[in-house]
Amino acid sequence: MNLDYTSVESYLSNFLKSVLKASGKAGFVVGVSGGVDSATAYTLAVRSVGVERVLAIIMPDRDVTPAEDVDDAVDLVESFGGRYEFVEISNIVRSFAESMPTAGKRIDRVALGNLRARVRMCILYYYANALDMLVLGASDRSEYLLGYFTKYGDGAADVAPLTVLFKSQVRRFAAHMGVPKRIVEKPSSPRLWQNHLAEEEIGVKYEDVDLVLFAFLDLGLPVNQIPAVTGVSEVAVKKVLQMYSSSLHKRLGVVMPDAKPLTEVLVSRILSRIRRAGI
């Protein structure tokens, strides 16, 4: 599953340039967390359209974000001489949580974690609106296909270039572009609560996730052949494909009814009148 990452960069750079030109916007706003996906998205954007057209937003929550993540995010942006805004979100999250009818009760950890992701989305779009820019997402293909993102949180963006690369490919692509090794090799974590690690929550290593998704979606292998071809256990294959199928709603976006059954009689009647009137 290794790729020619020089060609990958050329392809994605041209994609970003084309999207930005067509939009007429001033540049990209990127949430930079200190993790490999956001570091790769930021680096790609800078190398594609120039550092002056990319704004990084660093949004830690002091209740859950390790200091080293903040340091890595700042160091990365400063290594390019880039612009960034620093927004500490714990007070915003706390204000939301305390305003809910359930404030007097124990708030569900996942609901609160997803709130953090959605607060960050609101901040990114605030800056994008204020500066006439596009929000650049950092989701990779593995997490997008698993549904391992917050709907209308970190999954919300105007453009998401890394959704063509599995997590293992993103790490190699990051190394190709010179992202610091400590970020490239850092265990993935959404940091939605303390000690939150992606592979622990998913229950399958990303290397195995990537092999299963590639075998199923790209190679088109029958499910019963995937363990033998990939070396991934049947239990893990089942887990990955269950996450893929159950998260379809997160990739479809808003589901709307078809208007045709409600309008076809009306349309037919009006067109008939127009024809009779000789218009």
Rosetta blueprint (number, residue, H / E / L):
1 M L
2 N L
3 L L
4 D L
5 Y H
6 T H
7 S H
8 V H
9 E H
10 S H
11 Y H
12 L H
13 S H
14 N H
15 F H
16 L H
17 K H
18 S H
19 V H
20 L H
21 K H
22 A H
23 S H
24 G L
25 K L
26 A L
27 G L
28 F E
29 V E
30 V E
31 G E
32 V L
33 S L
34 G L
35 G L
36 V H
37 D H
38 S H
39 A H
40 T H
41 A H
42 Y H
43 T H
44 L H
45 A H
46 V H
47 R H
48 S H
49 V H
50 G L
51 V H
52 E H
53 R H
54 V E
55 L E
56 A E
57 I E
58 I E
59 M L
60 P L
61 D L
62 R L
63 D L
64 V L
65 T L
66 P L
67 A H
68 E H
69 D H
70 V H
71 D H
72 D H
73 A H
74 V H
75 D H
76 L H
77 V H
78 E H
79 S H
80 F L
81 G L
82 G L
83 R E
84 Y E
85 E E
86 F E
87 V L
88 E L
89 I L
90 S H
91 N H
92 I H
93 V H
94 R H
95 S H
96 F H
97 A H
98 E H
99 S H
100 M L
101 P L
102 T L
103 A L
104 G L
105 K L
106 R L
107 I L
108 D L
109 R H
110 V H
111 A H
112 L H
113 G H
114 N H
115 L H
116 R H
117 A H
118 R H
119 V H
120 R H
121 M H
122 C H
123 I H
124 L H
125 Y H
126 Y H
127 Y H
128 A H
129 N H
130 A H
131 L H
132 D L
133 M L
134 L E
135 V E
136 L E
137 G L
138 A L
139 S L
140 D L
141 R H
142 S H
143 E H
144 Y H
145 L H
146 L H
147 G L
148 Y L
149 F L
150 T L
151 K L
152 Y L
153 G L
154 D L
155 G L
156 A L
157 A L
158 D L
159 V E
160 A L
161 P H
162 L H
163 T H
164 V H
165 L L
166 F L
167 K H
168 S H
169 Q H
170 V H
171 R H
172 R H
173 F H
174 A H
175 A H
176 H H
177 M L
178 G L
179 V L
180 P L
181 K H
182 R H
183 I H
184 V H
185 E L
186 K L
187 P L
188 S L
189 S L
190 P L
191 R L
192 L L
193 W L
194 Q L
195 N L
196 H L
197 L L
198 A H
199 E H
200 E H
201 E H
202 I H
203 G L
204 V L
205 K L
206 Y H
207 E H
208 D H
209 V H
210 D H
211 L H
212 V H
213 L H
214 F H
215 A H
216 F H
217 L H
218 D H
219 L L
220 G L
221 L L
222 P L
223 V H
224 N H
225 Q H
226 I H
227 P H
228 A H
229 V H
230 T H
231 G L
232 V L
233 S L
234 E H
235 V H
236 A H
237 V H
238 K H
239 K H
240 V H
241 L H
242 Q H
243 M H
244 Y H
245 S H
246 S H
247 S L
248 L H
249 H H
250 K H
251 R H
252 L H
253 G L
254 V L
255 V L
256 M L
257 P L
258 D L
259 A L
260 K H
261 P H
262 L H
263 T H
264 E H
265 V H
266 L H
267 V H
268 S H
269 R H
270 I H
271 L H
272 S H
273 R H
274 I H
275 R H
276 R H
277 A L
278 G L
279 I L
